[in-house]
């Protein structure tokens, strides 16, 4: 009974293509994390993020930074999908 639940998921990637898919996924994850780090670094140069969010509890800046990160994530995801 339990194996019947996993049958649709078993056909997503064939076993011989699994290694190639995993390597490609890890490469895109690494590139995405690097892009996030660069974007956060650039935002840190423009805005005093640490002081404003941690010390002054600026919720609005936290929402803006989060929105920018979600936008970058959407762009990276669209680039990965092609």
C-alpha positions in Angstrom: 0.0 0.0 0.0 2.8 2.4 0.9 4.7 1.7 -2.3 1.7 2.7 -4.3 1.9 6.2 -2.9 5.5 6.7 -4.2 4.9 5.3 -7.7 4.1 8.6 -9.4 7.3 10.2 -7.9 9.5 7.4 -9.1 8.9 8.3 -12.7 9.9 12.0 -12.5 13.7 11.3 -13.2 15.1 8.1 -14.5 17.8 6.5 -12.5 20.5 7.0 -15.1 19.7 10.7 -15.3 19.6 11.2 -11.5 23.3 12.0 -11.1 23.3 14.6 -13.9 20.1 16.2 -12.4 21.6 16.3 -8.9 24.8 17.9 -10.1 22.9 20.5 -12.1 20.7 21.2 -9.2 23.7 21.7 -6.8 25.4 24.0 -9.3 22.2 26.2 -9.6 21.9 26.2 -5.8 25.5 27.4 -5.4 25.0 30.1 -8.1 21.7 31.2 -6.4 23.3 31.5 -3.0 26.2 33.5 -4.4 23.7 35.9 -6.1 21.9 36.3 -2.8 25.1 37.0 -1.0 26.2 39.6 -3.5 22.7 41.2 -3.5 22.7 41.3 0.3 26.2 42.8 0.3 25.1 45.5 -2.1 22.0 46.3 -0.1 24.3 46.5 3.0 26.3 49.2 1.3 23.2 51.2 0.3 21.3 50.8 3.6 22.6 50.4 7.1 20.7 47.1 7.5 22.2 45.8 10.7 21.7 49.1 12.6 18.3 49.8 11.3 16.8 46.3 11.7 18.6 45.0 14.8 19.0 48.1 16.9 16.2 50.4 15.7 13.7 47.6 15.0 12.8 49.1 11.6 10.1 46.7 10.4 9.6 48.6 7.2 13.2 48.1 6.1 12.9 44.4 6.9 9.9 44.1 4.7 11.7 46.0 1.9 14.8 43.8 2.2 12.6 40.6 2.2 10.7 41.8 -0.8 13.9 42.4 -2.7 15.2 39.0 -1.8 11.9 37.4 -3.0 12.3 39.3 -6.3 15.8 38.1 -6.8 14.7 34.5 -6.0 12.0 34.8 -8.7 14.6 36.0 -11.2 17.0 33.2 -10.3 14.2 30.6 -10.5 13.1 31.9 -14.0 16.7 31.8 -15.2 17.1 28.2 -14.0 13.9 27.1 -15.7 15.0 28.8 -18.9 
